C-alpha cells in the first residue's frame, strides 16, 4: 500500500476495520500487530469486537492515531500478511 503523504495530515486519528473467522485467534494477532507499531495502543481502550449475524465471522474496530506514513504502511503490511485477517478496511 503506497500512501500519498500529501493527502494526509499527521498525526492522523482513524479507525481500522479488520475482519476474520470467528474461530481464529484474530484478537491476539491484532493486539500483537498494533502494539508492535503503536506506542500508545491499549486493547481494552482502543479495540472493539462485533460478531457477524451467523457467528461465522468477527469484525474488529481499532481506534488508532497514526504518526507518520511509514507507520501506516507497516501496519497495513502486517495486517495483510496475517493469516487470520480476511479483510482490512
Secondary structure, DSSP 8 states (H G I E B T S, - for coil): ----GGG--SSEEEEEEEEEETTS-HHHHHHHHHHHH-TT--HHHHEEEEE-TTSSEEEEEEEEEE-SHHHHHHHHHHHHH-TT--EE-
